[in-house]
Structure formats: structure tokens, C-alpha cells
Amino acid sequence: MDKDKIKEELISEMGKVILQSESFNRVEGVIEKLEMWQKKLKTVKGFSGLILENLNKILERHNVEFSNELEKSEFIEYIKPSIQDLIVRHIKN
């Protein structure tokens, strides 16, 4: 399993989703930005689910199967910072 390739693929696919979502750059005015911030925060749970759904698809596409819980835990710890970065990018966009 090439962890770097999987991570890059996930970041690329989710980056496209982020670019298609509503953006703070397109909103003017303080009230509108606050409303957008509130809206973005409400969508974090759904976006997180979308990340995990895409990650599972990528793992399936590469026929990744973890041989034990340790291997799975190590992968989760490896990918977790990237997932957190994607969530922050989603909120800031």
C-alpha cells in the first residue's frame, strides 16, 4: 500500500469538492460573512462523512486491506492530519 499516493488522491478529490462549494470570497459584508461562517460550521459533519466515503472508495480502488488492527491504526494516524487540514480548508473557503 502506498500511503502517500492514497493521501494525495484524497486531497486532490476533496480539493475539487472544496472549490465547488460556496466561498467566503464571493460574499461581501460582515453580516453575510457571519451567516456564511455559520452555514459552513453546520456542514462540517456532512463534509467529514464525504471525506471518509471518498477515502473508503480510494482504499477499495487500490485493493487495500489491513492485515491487522495495528496497521489500520498506523494508517489512521498517518492520514488524520490531512483529513483535519481538508476540514479546515472547507471551513475557510
N, C-alpha and C positions, 0 to 999 in steps of 0.2 A: 504494500500500500504506500503510495506516495502522498504523504500528508500535505506537503507543500502544494502539490497540484490540486488536491481537493479543496484546500483553503483558498487558493487563487480562483478556482472555478466558482466557489460560493460567493466570494467577494465580487467577482465580475457579474454574476447573475443578479445578486441583490443590489448591486450598484445601479443596474438598469431599472430596477423597481423604484429605487430611491429617486432617480432622475425623473421618473414619470409621475411621482407624487406631487402634491401641492407644495409650493415652496414659499418660504418667508420672503425671498427676493421679489416675488410677484405681488406682495401685499404692501400697501402703503398705510401709514398712520399707526399710531400707538395702539389704539383700541383693536384695530384689525389684526395687528401682530399678536396681541394678547389672546384674542379669540383663536388665532391660528395655533398658538402655543398650546392652548387648552385642547384643541382638536388633535394636535399631534400626540400629546400625552395620552389621550384616550385610545389612540390607535397602536400604542406600543405593544400591547398584548397580542393583537392580531398580527402585527409585523413580526414579532418574535416567533409566533407559530408558523408564519410563512418562511422564515429563515430555517426553522427545523424541518419543515416539509421539503424545502429545496435541498437541504443537507442530506436528508434521507434519500432523495432521488439521486443525488450525486454519488452517494455511497453505493446504492444499488447499481447505478450505471457502471461503476468501476468494480463491481462484484466484491465489495469489501465486506468481510465477515471477521468479527473479532474472535480470536481464539480463546480469550478468557476475559474476566472482568478487569484485570489489571491493564491489559492492552486497551480495552474500551475506556477506562478511567484516564489513562495517559492521553488518549486521543481527545477526550473531552477537555482536559486541562490545556492541551495544545490549542484547540480551536476556540475555547471560551473567550480569550481577549479579542479575537476577530469578530465574534458574534456581538460582543459588547460594543466594539467600535462601529459596527453596522447599525446598531440600535441608536447610538449617539448621532451618527450621520443622518439617520432617518428623522430624528427629532430636530436637528439643527437645520435641515434642508428647508 
